[in-house]
Amino acid sequence: MKKFLIFTLLAVLLAASPACVKDKDSNKPVKPAAKAEPAPDFSVTTLDGQQLSLASLKGKVILVNFWATWCPPCRAEIPEFIEAYAELKDRGLEILGFSVDDMPEAELKSFVTKARMNYPVALVGQDIVSAFRPGQYIPTSIFIDRTGHLRYKHVGQLSKKDLVRIFEELEKE
């Protein structure tokens, strides 16, 4: 019951905010974090049953994307994320879709299948949201470098162009 209330509160807060509309700032360049702090030591189970953690992904550039199925800019990012993941996965990009939806996993899995999402997706709880502190708006994309440090945060729809640019910058380090 407590988990349901937390998800409901999160859903209401996110739905009530103007965040889920592509805002005028979403085309501005993604800015680096003020200082590179260690990423939260997370562990999630993806919709296909895979266990992923910060430790298991060490050495990769990770894009953690907080999103929801009901959010238009979130849905608009998906095709570009699919393309970028297909092109860059073998070079060390890992995209993790952290859904904040309040729905059964089976429903989310159906959405992911229909959208042909080729990157790992997990339905996350308040513990992951609290650990990453994405803010009150979605979509929010957070980049983690190969050494496990938070490097970039982007609130709003992230373009493939910016995703690739940031990946290539972090890939060189």
N, C-alpha and C positions, 0 to 999 in steps of 0.2 A: 504494500500500500504506500509506503514511504517513497519507494522508487517511482511509482506512478505519479505521486504528487510532485516530485522534483521534475520529472519529465513534463508534466502538465504546466507547471510554472514556467519552465524554460521555454516551452512551446508558445505559451501566451505572451511572454516577454518578447520573444523573437517575432512573433506574428504582429504584435502591436507596434513594433518599431518600423521606421521607414527603411530599414537596412536592406530589406529583401527586394529593393527596387534599385536598378542600376543607377547609381548617383553620378553626379557630375565629376566627382573625384576619382571614379574607378578607372579612368584612362590616364591618370597621372602616374609617373614612374613609381615603381615599388621602392621603398626606402629601406636601407639596411637598419638593423637594430642598433641602438646607441652603443651597446657593448655586447660582445658575443658571450652570452651566459650558457651554461649547460642546459640542454634540453631535458624535459622531464623524463624520468626513467619509466616509460610506459610499457604496458603489455596488453594486447588486445587479441581477440579471436575474430577472424574475418568471417564473413558470411559463408565461405566455403570450408570453414573449420581450421584454417591455418592459424597458428600462433605466431604473432609478430611482436617484436619488442625493439626498443632502442638498441639493445646489445646485438640482436640478431641482424640488424640492418647497418651495423657499423661499417664504415668504408663506402657507404652509398650517400648520395645527396637525396634527402627525403623531403617531399612536399606533403605536409599534413593539411588536408583541406576539410574544414568544418562546413557542413552543408546540410540541406534537408530537401526532401522530394517536393515539398510545397513551395519552395523558393524559386521564382523565375530566374534570377541571375545564377543561382546554383545550377539549375538545369541547363542554362545556356553555356556554362563552362564545360560541361561533360564532353561534348564532341571534340573540343580542342584538347582536353586532358587525354582523351583516348588516343588522339593522333600523336601528341607529344610522348606519351608513354610507349606507344608502339615504336617510335623513332629512337627514343633515348634510353629505354630500359637496359639494353645491352651495354650501354656506356656508363651505367651506374645510377640512373634515376629510379627512385621508388616513389610512387604516388600512393598515399593512403587516404581514402575517403572516409572521414569520420562523420557518420550521419548522426544528427541530433533529433531525428524524427521520433515521435511518440507513436510507434506502430509495432506490431509483431514482426519478428525477423523474417518470417515467410513473406509478408507483404513487401518489405524492403528488398528481399532477394528477388521477388518478381519484378520490381521496378528496375533493379540493377541488370537483370537478364534482358528485359525489354530495351533498355538503353544501351545494351551491349558494352557495358563498362568492363574494360580489360584490366583494370588495376584493382588492388585489394580494397574492399569496403567493409567497415565494421560499424555496428550500431553501438554507439558509446554512451556511457552514463556520465553522471555529474562528476565522478572522480577524474575522468579524463579531461572534461571541460575545465574543471578547477585547476588541474595540473598545468594545462597549456595556457589558460587565461586568454582565449581568443577575443574576448570582448563581447559586447551585446549584439553585434551584427554578424549576419552570415550573408554570403560566403566569406570566410576568412581563411587565407592560405598562409601557412607558416613553413619557412624553409629551414632545414637542419643540415649543417654541413657534414662532411665525411668524418669529422672528429666528434660529432654529437653535440654541436653548439648551435643555438638559435641564431639565425643570421638575418632573415628577412620576415616581415609580416605585412600582408596586404589584405585590407578589408575591402570587400566588393568583388565584382567579377574580375578574374585574372585572365588576361589574354594569353594565348599560346606564345606570342612574341615575347612577352615579359617572362613567362615561365622558362622558355628556352634561353633567354638572355641570362637570367639568374643561374640556371643550371650550368651553363657554360662557364660563367664566372667562378662558381664554386667548384666545378670539375677541374679547373686549372690549378687550384690550390693544393 
